[in-house]
């Protein structure tokens, strides 16, 4: 095997697939690539000194998923051949080597988007990278199956894609996933919105994909194919392995290892704060936060709990943390700001979910969330001259950062109604004429940074009418 063989394999060239499948070294080199992929994924996301298992977790997960996939491939091939195919164990080890040889694709996970992109853009790029690598791997393994089984690419994709997507769908029910905006009321931060959107799409459309693909997989079993075989997985040649492949894998491992000293200090702080909070050692964790600058922690990371994942009352309790913060004078502004946002998010999602809540607790959270918030935009819409009616929205924020606001007024869904865009910077405002909302109209808004095209989700405003002069007022809390 040469270095060029690997690159030809990654684009699905038949000869490269056959060479790697027949080499007794593919399993060893593949494991090296698997380790390099694990390091690329976690070098700046985990404290590896205390969480070393994350370096082996991808290998363990790949053994499990590849075994499940190969069982489906074996069953589909054996049923179509109408015979029991020999050499299951040896064929699986060859398949595992080919599976691990896709490891270089996962090097893309090592791109530190959070260090040079905005919060929302970094999250979107991470989701797109995950989707790209996942799709590439499924298509590549489908091509491998079509070459070595042998069968058409469509048949190979059916053998691989249906069980692979089914595994993903099942895994999502056990994975830690953010709240999703099923009914238009749940709110999540910009860094979580792309993940929530992808999760909602898979949850909604996944059953249809699995049903249609499963029917196609079952129907294909009724078509007998005497040429169906796993012989392509069983051919072994001694061959030679050029030094370029192990050198490449080792070089990637060394490259990410060289960066580890610069990322592990911040990961150590993250790990210690998270561990203390999870163990209800709130004061110790807050002291750690108070004695370090924001830039000493991982970029775009926030300490627990995370209301966007349905947390708030679990360890650590958001209420306990806020009570502790109110008794301390050393908590820096960035810590206060983070937990004010968490309190607002928690209250917003509690209202959206219609969850019965404790009034005293919610009152405390609300007061803390609004502490330090100032009106940074007083937006008024007036009817044409001669009519007394008017309404306005007061936007409050602790930072009054530059942002763009878009409002939507009408009887339909928020985004489908007529909209008016306002831009504000340093308290300035562009106002616009509008029509009076009817009794059953919705008044909605969404925001975005002036430097980004990523809009937040639409939010419906609560209307308050003054009986004296028929003025409707709205108050909105912004980050």
ABEGO torsion letter per residue (X at the ends): XBAAAAAAAAAGBAAAAAAAAABAAAAAAAAAAAAAAAAAAAAAABBAAABAAAAAAAAAAAAAAAAAAAAAAAAAAAAAAGBBBBGAAAAAAAAAAAAAAAAAAAAAAABBAAAABBAAAAAAAAAAAAAAAAAAAAAAAAAAAAAAOBBBAAAAAAAAAAAAAAAAAAAAAABBBBBBBAAGABBBBAAAAAAAAAAAAAAAAAAAAAAAAAAAAAAAAABBBAABBAAAAABBBAEBBBAAAAAAAAAAAAAAAAAAAAAAAAAAAAAAAAAAAAAGBAAAAAAAAAABBAAABBBGBBBOBBAAAGBGABOBBAAAAAAAAAABAABBAAAAAAAAAAAAAAAAAAAAAGBBBBAAAAAAAAAAAABGBBBABBBBBBBBBGBABBBBBBBBBAAGBBBBBBBBBEABBAAABBBBBBBBBGGBBBBBBBBBBBAABBBBBBBBBAABABBBBBBBBBBBBBAAAGBBBBBBBBX
